[in-house]
Amino acid sequence: MSLNKDVQITDLDDWGIFSFSTSAARTTGNALADFLAGIPATMEQDTTDEALDNSWYYAFYAQDNYRVTPRLTLNLGLRYDIPTPPTDNAQDRESTFIPGQQSTVIPSAPLGLVFAGDKGVTRGTIPIRFHHISPRLGLAWDPFGDGKTSIRAAAGLFYGSVGGNMWNATSNFAPYALRPTYANIASLTNIYGDAVNFPTGDPFPYLYNPKNAKFFPNSNEEGASVDFQYPYTYQLNASVQRQLPGNVSVTIAYVGALSHKLPLQVDVNYPIWAVGASTSNINSRHPYDNGLLNQVQLIKPVIRGSYNSLQISASKRMSQHFSLNGYYVWGHAIWSAGTQIEGSGDTPQDFSTMTGERGSTDTDQRYVSSMSGIWDISYYQGPRKWMGHALNGWQISPIVYLHSGTPFTIGTGSDKNADGYGSDRADYVAGVSPKLDPHRARFGANSTTQAWFNTAAFQANAPGVAGGIGPGGADGNVSKNSLFGPGFRNIDLGLFRTVNVWENVKVQFRAEATNAFNLVSLGGPGTGNPQVINPTTGLVTSAASSGFGKITGASTMRQIQLGARLTF
């Protein structure tokens, strides 16, 4: 049992955040020129927020080992979790959205915005979930009875919890705080001059009064959905371990995880696309409460994920002055959409069309390998002590680490689908492969860094672009994390010399080098602003940005450090 207290003192975008886009109603046609001219497309400004969340967590667990035979042992367990949703003890600043329901707690609230005490809404938004029963099973089997081979397997169900920052993000929004996004700003020198957005002028500073809750035009809202369920994962593993001659052991294993009901902030008031859609008319295209509500993000349990891997490891215990350890992992991690909670930036391209969100996770690495060893060069056992002092006491310790690259997404750096998020992905150019010859470096020393992928295979999304998906074809058809970046390779090396000074007094001289052979591991390529092709003529009207597809960074170069350690 635990009592969790989460104190949040939040300074969000109090200073105001402005965006500049050529898709805005007022634009010079160039986003940089809009900035210089003081013509923003949108602005968001927040108020400082303080919140205090309390939540109790209860858990019961029973476990026992059962020896079926002398060579087979079972491990049986059962866990029961009762998490309570966090509550704001200060002022019950929890809200959610139920379409068509009018709040009786705050009758002045926009239709659909409901609060603790309204029908179907508890103090923690959702009721306590009592069904979190998690069985676990494990086994260990010696198939031959010689103690040199073991087969192990385990499976279990594990429920997750929610973080305070995720659950209490609702306190950052109206009526508790002011956090709207405005699509029409008079100018950077007259920020609050638009009469529609600011009918009473500058609304800041803003202080919440529960007896007189205020709602401003185009407010953003956030909260947990009343049907929220806690995430859970099935974890599975099976392995075979064998002891070999020479103090060597080898393990081959499968490790997997199948996750369900992971949280995603879903904008249920996502603007409806129509011909003529632009960032300036977003507020008129919301399905609910046009003019009062802008983004309404509900935390919903809608993401699924999986991880499957083959893991091979081997070790040689220290013998004959030598030890070695190594492992190799082939794995693949997939999710149906990126987990995007409170400011992570991993926002879906289109909440109304989740096509293309499924793909490799941001941390997916298909191949990972590491090897380390210790070689104690103390072989001289002859009669000459001076030679023993010179030759013995040396140690060499290398560490080799290799892994494949992580995935990345080709974005456009624009908001051509006019939804206010700017997370658009690119479109493929029909008939052009995004892959390049992996051996192209032989044709030019810089060919890999100058174009990691075929930049001509991508074009900026826009309504009418061939292959576009979603309403009006305005969304890009390139899937999330569809390409992989460069891999990584590194060899660290240590050289140690231990000298006996007197009885138990020893001095160890150390020379250590990271990336000892100065191997080059390239960074990730530029992934935004591909070429723009006219959907009618098929001609390139704007070239890709100068950094698109190029690699301009690499891992750290060789570093050497010297030191000494005295032990007594």
Secondary structure, DSSP 4 states (H G I P E B T S, - for coil): -EEEEEEEEE--STT-EEE--TTSSS--S-HHHHHHHT--SEEE----EEEEEEEEEEEEEEEEEEEEETTEEEEEEEEEEEE---EETTT---EEE-TTPPPSSSTTSPTTEEETTSTT-BTTBSPPP--EEEEEEEEEE-SSSSSSEEEEEEEEEEE----HHHHGGGGGSTTTS--BEES---BTTBTT--TTT-TTS---S----TTS----TTEEEEEE-TT----EEEEEEEEEEEEETTTEEEEEEEEEEEEEEEEEEEETTPPPP-TT--GGGGGGS-SSSTTTEEEEEEEEEEEEEEEEEEEEEEEEEEETTEEEEEEEEEEEEEESS----SS-----S-TT--TT--EE-TT--SEEEEEEEEEEE----SS-HHHHHHHSSEEEEEEEEEEPPPEE--B-SS-TT-SSS--PBPEEPTT--S---TTGGGG-TTHHHH-SS-GGGEE---TT-TT-BSGGG-B--PPTT-EE---EEEEEEEEEEEEEEETTEEEEEEEEEETTT----B-PBB-S--BEE-TTT--EEEPPPTTBT-B--B----EEEEEEEEE-
